[in-house]
């Protein structure tokens, strides 16, 4: 009887449990379905960027929020201060003509939005669910991709605050060459501790603040600067000095040329150095003043040796490629290796001639096999209009266009516009343009070259080439309309890069017709079809009130407006290339923007060419080029008797070592 009751009881319990379980599953799945439905095109809850909650926002709403914050930072800048002195670092350095305005701090807002909208999507259902639950409980923090030109920022800070620094002083060798005795007299000065501003700490704080999308003021601090050479370590230094001077005269030679270094010149070069050799037990040795020797080698020696390499240049005429500039390898004095060689001879007390160290500089493009380049027709044309440009800008556009005309791009080569243009200064034929730094206008080279960048960008698009690096200007410039089809360049960053993914060489030829610049891309058509939509312009934002910058460079009360007002806006256009069958993806070298590295120090990494595209399917590659333009107020300089940011405190007093 007992067993019969137990038998009847168990099925009922199991049935009830099963019903509850399945009901719970259905309720849970319904909640998940409703949750997914609600956030189908939105960022999941719990996703934060700095102090901003992005949960529940669409991609466009998140982008607008982030753009508003970065626009604020671009317009207001970041205040750095030390004691009673301060300076503002603006992410964009402004210029009179507008197109020389360049970034020293760049925000990739699209990357931040993509990171937010793709969170908890793209993995399997269990990983996605786990990520959503963690975000709700712990918050998911995302960080915008921010690129800093740390060298430029540090230089701007030093220009403002170096007056407060008192760097450490090493024990120094002084040789008196005015003595009436035949022997040169020497003495060692005492080292001194110093105090310097910790710029790197300030830049690190800047990085953190920007990652939170805030432009909080940064107070710089100091640190003790210790000397590297101490007088107490300079044992038997007089004998070492005498031995080094007895090596004079030294003779530097290269082929049939020679330069004689007499005792007085050698004495001016001698300096105390920490011993890095393993053959000498002395802590301090006699070496050479790198700065003075480098100056001598550059002024007296390198100018008679150095020859810049010349790349071959070509043109397409009468149905074939012909050369109009022959290639020529260059030669260059290796300053560092030469200094090391001279110093090594002095340290080892060796006399005799010293053969200078030179190195060959190979030209990038040679003249051989020009008939095998496969160039026979125009595959794309880039065009822009520079009507209204002042004389200096027109000159620079022509100079840059001439530099690029005739260049060859090899198959599968990634083309860098900054690298192709080379040095931009007076020596290469460019004229300066005025830019605004602090409350001054100073000349800087490069005005008009963004016309080159924009036209080259449009030519690469028309040719159906994958764009691997491109950045729009900070604000809309009339020369580059329609908005969104421009490309800003400034050495070393931003750059314009694209890949020649055809199987043939591409020849660049420039031409100027009236106020229009053209870049013709010559190559061989391979059947690819290029489609590009017109720019869509939205989120138009009016600029703020006129910004007045006090200056001592104008008469009191006089106003000089340096920039016109520009509306802010967002734009995009869609770009699609349909390839013929049999497309093979190639590999390129790229230097991706990395907020953790100084721009000049970025390293090449091998990545798939597919990184240049948003979507790839069935021989069709597509990309959306988005641009954000900051609403930019009118900027005017106004002459004042005294800057209001200054006070009666003497700002030129250096820091006390004991402070």
Residue pairs with C-beta under 8 A, 6 or more apart in sequence:
32 129
39 45
39 56
41 58
41 59
42 56
42 57
42 58
43 54
43 55
43 56
43 57
43 58
43 59
43 62
43 116
43 117
43 119
44 55
44 119
44 120
44 132
44 135
44 140
45 55
45 56
45 135
45 136
46 55
46 132
46 134
46 135
46 136
46 137
46 138
46 139
46 140
47 53
47 54
47 55
47 116
47 119
47 135
47 139
47 140
47 142
48 54
48 55
48 139
48 140
48 141
48 142
49 66
49 112
49 116
49 141
49 142
49 143
49 144
49 213
50 211
50 212
50 213
50 214
51 212
51 213
51 214
52 65
52 66
52 69
52 213
54 62
54 65
54 116
54 142
57 65
59 113
59 116
59 117
62 112
62 113
62 116
62 117
63 109
63 110
63 113
63 570
64 539
64 570
66 107
66 109
66 112
66 113
66 144
66 213
67 109
67 539
67 570
67 628
69 213
69 214
70 107
70 109
70 144
70 213
70 628
70 630
71 541
71 568
71 630
71 631
72 215
73 91
73 105
73 107
73 210
73 213
73 215
74 90
74 91
74 92
74 474
74 630
75 544
75 630
75 631
75 632
75 633
76 88
76 215
77 88
77 89
77 90
77 91
77 215
78 88
78 89
78 206
78 209
78 215
78 216
78 217
78 218
79 86
79 87
79 88
79 215
79 217
79 218
80 86
80 87
80 88
80 89
80 157
80 160
80 161
80 202
80 217
80 218
80 219
80 220
81 87
81 217
81 218
81 219
81 220
82 161
82 164
82 197
82 219
82 220
83 164
83 649
84 647
84 649
84 651
85 160
85 161
85 164
85 645
85 651
86 645
87 156
87 157
87 160
87 161
87 438
89 104
89 105
89 153
89 156
89 157
89 206
90 104
91 103
91 104
91 105
91 106
91 107
91 474
92 101
92 102
92 103
92 104
92 474
92 475
92 630
93 101
93 102
93 103
93 104
93 435
93 436
93 437
94 101
94 435
94 436
94 562
94 563
94 635
95 101
95 433
95 434
95 435
95 436
95 444
95 447
95 563
96 433
96 434
96 435
96 441
96 562
96 563
97 389
97 390
97 393
97 433
97 447
97 448
98 473
98 475
98 477
98 478
98 479
98 563
98 564
99 393
99 447
99 448
99 449
99 450
99 451
99 473
99 477
99 479
99 480
99 488
100 433
100 435
100 444
100 446
100 447
100 448
100 450
100 490
101 435
101 473
101 474
101 475
102 446
102 474
102 488
102 490
102 494
103 147
103 149
103 471
103 474
103 488
103 490
103 493
103 494
104 148
104 149
104 152
104 153
104 156
105 146
105 147
105 148
105 149
105 153
105 210
106 146
106 147
106 148
106 471
106 493
106 494
106 593
107 144
107 145
107 146
107 210
108 144
108 145
108 146
108 147
108 593
109 144
109 628
110 626
111 144
111 145
112 142
112 143
112 144
112 145
115 142
116 142
119 131
119 135
119 140
119 142
120 128
120 129
120 131
120 132
120 135
121 128
122 128
123 131
131 140
134 140
143 211
144 210
144 211
144 213
145 593
145 595
146 207
146 210
146 211
146 595
147 493
147 593
147 594
147 595
147 599
148 203
148 206
148 207
148 210
148 595
148 598
148 599
149 493
149 598
149 599
150 203
150 598
150 599
151 598
151 599
151 600
153 203
153 206
154 199
154 200
154 203
156 437
157 197
157 199
157 202
157 220
158 199
160 438
161 197
161 220
162 197
163 651
163 652
163 654
164 197
164 651
164 653
164 654
164 655
165 194
165 195
165 196
165 197
165 222
165 654
165 655
166 194
166 195
166 196
166 225
166 654
166 655
166 656
166 657
167 194
167 196
167 225
168 191
168 192
168 193
168 194
168 196
168 225
168 226
168 227
168 228
169 189
169 191
169 192
169 194
169 227
170 191
170 227
170 228
170 229
170 272
171 188
171 189
171 190
171 191
171 227
171 229
171 230
171 231
171 233
171 234
171 272
172 188
172 189
172 229
172 271
172 272
173 186
173 187
173 188
173 237
173 241
173 270
173 271
173 272
173 286
174 186
174 187
174 188
174 189
175 184
175 185
175 186
175 241
175 267
175 268
175 270
176 184
176 185
176 186
176 187
177 184
177 264
177 267
177 268
179 185
184 245
184 263
184 267
186 237
186 238
186 241
188 231
188 234
188 237
188 272
189 231
190 231
191 227
191 229
191 230
191 231
192 227
192 657
193 224
193 225
193 226
193 227
193 657
194 224
194 225
194 226
194 227
194 657
195 222
195 223
195 224
195 225
195 655
195 656
195 657
195 659
196 222
196 223
196 225
197 220
197 221
197 222
197 223
198 220
198 221
198 222
198 223
199 220
201 220
201 221
202 218
202 220
202 221
205 218
206 218
207 595
209 215
209 216
209 218
222 655
222 659
228 274
229 272
229 273
229 274
229 284
233 283
233 284
234 272
234 284
235 282
235 283
235 284
236 282
237 272
237 284
237 286
240 282
240 285
240 286
241 270
241 286
243 286
243 349
244 266
244 270
244 286
244 346
244 349
245 263
245 266
245 267
245 270
247 266
247 345
247 346
247 349
247 350
247 351
248 261
248 262
248 263
248 265
248 266
249 260
249 261
249 262
249 263
249 266
250 260
250 261
250 266
250 342
250 345
250 351
250 354
251 258
251 259
251 260
251 261
251 352
251 353
251 354
252 258
252 259
252 260
252 261
252 301
252 342
252 353
252 354
252 356
253 259
253 353
253 354
253 355
253 356
254 301
254 305
254 333
254 355
254 356
254 358
257 304
257 305
258 353
259 300
259 301
261 269
265 296
268 289
268 292
269 288
269 289
269 292
269 293
269 296
270 286
270 287
270 288
270 289
271 286
271 287
271 288
271 289
272 284
272 285
272 286
272 287
273 284
273 285
273 286
273 287
273 288
274 283
274 284
274 285
275 282
275 283
275 284
275 285
277 285
277 347
280 347
285 347
286 346
286 347
287 343
287 346
287 347
288 339
288 342
288 343
288 346
290 339
293 339
293 342
294 335
294 339
297 333
297 335
297 338
297 339
298 335
301 333
301 356
302 332
302 333
302 335
305 331
305 332
305 333
305 356
305 358
306 330
306 331
306 332
306 333
307 328
307 330
307 331
307 332
308 330
308 361
309 327
309 328
309 329
309 330
309 361
309 362
309 363
309 364
310 325
310 326
310 327
310 328
310 330
310 363
311 325
311 327
311 363
311 364
311 365
311 407
312 323
312 325
312 326
312 327
312 363
312 365
312 366
312 367
312 370
312 408
313 323
313 324
313 325
313 365
313 405
313 406
313 407
314 321
314 322
314 323
314 324
314 370
314 373
314 406
314 408
314 507
315 321
315 322
315 324
315 406
315 507
315 509
316 322
316 375
316 507
316 509
316 522
319 376
320 371
321 370
321 371
321 373
321 375
321 507
322 370
323 367
323 370
324 406
325 406
326 367
327 363
327 365
327 366
327 367
328 363
329 360
329 361
329 362
329 363
330 360
330 361
330 362
330 363
331 358
331 359
331 360
331 361
332 358
332 359
332 360
332 361
333 356
333 357
333 358
334 357
334 358
334 359
337 357
338 356
338 357
341 354
341 357
342 354
345 352
345 354
365 407
365 408
373 408
373 504
373 505
373 507
374 503
374 504
374 505
374 523
374 524
375 504
375 505
375 506
375 507
375 522
375 523
375 524
376 522
376 523
376 524
377 522
377 523
377 524
377 525
378 520
378 521
378 522
379 463
379 464
379 502
379 506
379 521
379 522
379 523
379 524
379 525
380 459
380 460
380 461
380 462
380 463
380 464
380 465
380 521
380 530
381 459
381 462
381 518
381 519
381 520
381 521
382 455
382 456
382 457
382 458
382 459
382 460
382 461
382 462
382 518
382 519
382 521
383 455
383 458
383 516
383 517
383 518
384 451
384 454
384 455
384 458
384 479
384 480
384 516
384 517
385 479
385 515
385 516
385 517
386 393
386 394
386 397
386 448
386 451
386 479
386 515
386 516
386 517
387 515
388 478
388 479
388 515
389 397
389 448
389 451
389 479
389 515
392 431
392 432
392 433
392 447
392 448
393 433
393 447
393 448
393 451
394 448
395 430
395 431
395 448
396 430
396 431
396 433
396 446
396 447
396 448
396 449
397 448
397 449
397 451
397 452
397 512
397 517
398 512
399 428
399 429
399 430
400 421
400 430
400 448
400 449
400 451
400 452
401 452
401 510
401 511
401 512
401 517
401 519
402 510
403 420
403 421
403 422
403 428
404 420
404 421
404 452
404 456
404 508
404 510
404 519
405 508
405 509
405 510
406 507
406 508
406 509
407 420
407 507
407 508
408 505
408 506
408 507
408 508
409 415
409 500
409 505
409 506
409 507
409 508
410 500
410 505
411 500
411 502
411 503
411 504
411 505
412 499
412 500
412 501
412 586
412 587
412 588
413 499
413 500
414 468
414 497
414 498
414 499
414 588
414 589
414 590
415 497
415 498
415 499
415 500
416 495
416 496
416 497
417 452
417 453
417 456
417 489
417 495
417 496
417 497
418 489
418 490
418 491
418 492
418 493
418 495
418 496
419 495
421 449
421 452
421 489
421 491
422 428
424 430
424 445
424 446
424 449
424 491
425 445
426 432
426 445
430 445
430 446
431 445
431 447
432 443
432 444
432 445
432 447
433 443
433 444
433 445
433 446
433 447
433 448
434 441
434 442
434 443
434 444
434 562
435 441
435 442
435 443
435 444
436 549
436 562
436 563
436 635
436 637
439 549
439 550
439 551
439 552
439 553
439 637
439 643
440 551
440 553
441 553
441 562
441 637
446 490
446 491
449 489
449 490
450 473
450 477
450 479
450 480
450 486
450 487
450 488
450 489
451 479
451 480
451 517
452 489
452 517
453 486
453 487
453 488
453 489
453 496
454 479
454 480
454 485
454 486
454 487
455 517
455 518
455 519
456 487
456 496
456 519
457 467
457 470
457 485
457 486
457 487
457 496
458 485
459 508
459 519
459 520
459 521
460 467
460 496
460 498
460 521
461 467
461 530
461 532
461 575
462 521
462 530
463 506
463 521
463 523
463 530
464 528
464 529
464 530
464 577
465 498
465 499
465 500
465 501
465 502
466 498
466 499
466 501
466 577
466 609
466 612
466 613
466 621
467 496
467 497
467 498
467 612
467 623
467 625
468 497
468 498
468 499
468 588
468 590
468 611
468 612
469 494
469 495
469 496
469 497
469 590
469 591
469 593
470 487
470 494
470 496
470 497
470 625
471 487
471 488
471 494
472 484
472 486
472 487
472 488
472 627
472 628
472 629
473 480
473 486
473 488
473 629
474 488
474 629
474 630
474 632
475 566
475 568
475 629
475 630
475 631
475 632
476 483
476 566
476 567
476 569
476 629
477 486
477 566
480 486
482 534
482 535
483 535
483 537
483 569
483 571
483 627
483 629
484 535
484 536
484 537
484 571
484 572
484 573
484 625
484 626
484 627
485 535
485 573
485 625
486 627
487 496
488 494
489 495
489 496
492 599
492 600
493 593
493 599
497 590
498 612
499 586
499 588
499 609
499 612
500 506
500 523
501 586
501 609
502 523
502 524
502 526
503 524
503 526
504 523
504 524
505 523
506 521
506 522
506 523
507 521
507 522
507 523
508 519
508 520
508 521
508 522
509 519
509 520
509 522
510 517
510 518
510 519
510 520
511 517
511 518
511 520
512 518
526 580
527 579
527 580
528 577
528 578
528 579
528 580
529 577
529 578
530 575
530 576
530 577
531 575
531 576
531 577
531 578
532 573
532 574
532 575
532 576
533 573
533 574
533 575
534 573
535 571
535 572
535 573
536 571
536 572
536 573
537 569
537 570
537 571
538 569
538 570
538 571
539 568
539 569
539 570
540 567
540 568
540 569
541 567
541 568
541 569
541 631
542 567
542 568
542 631
543 565
543 566
543 567
543 568
543 631
543 632
543 633
543 634
544 631
544 633
545 633
546 561
546 565
546 633
546 634
546 635
546 636
547 633
547 634
547 635
547 636
548 559
548 636
548 637
548 638
549 635
549 636
549 637
549 638
550 637
550 638
550 640
550 643
550 644
550 645
551 637
551 638
551 639
551 640
552 639
552 640
552 642
552 643
553 637
553 639
554 560
554 637
554 638
554 639
555 639
556 639
556 640
556 641
557 638
557 639
558 638
558 639
559 636
559 637
559 638
559 639
560 636
560 637
560 638
561 634
561 635
561 636
561 637
562 635
562 636
562 637
563 632
563 634
563 635
564 634
565 632
565 633
565 634
566 629
566 630
566 631
566 632
567 629
567 631
568 628
568 629
568 630
568 631
568 632
569 628
569 629
570 626
570 627
570 628
570 629
571 626
571 627
571 629
572 624
572 625
572 626
572 627
573 624
573 625
574 622
574 623
574 624
574 625
575 622
575 623
575 624
575 625
576 620
576 621
576 622
576 623
577 620
577 621
577 622
578 619
578 620
579 619
579 620
579 621
580 619
581 619
583 619
585 608
585 609
585 610
586 609
587 606
587 607
587 608
587 609
588 606
588 607
588 609
589 604
589 605
589 606
590 604
590 605
590 607
590 611
591 602
591 603
591 604
591 605
592 602
592 605
592 607
593 599
593 602
594 602
597 603
610 616
612 623
613 621
613 622
613 623
614 622
614 623
614 624
615 621
615 622
615 623
616 622
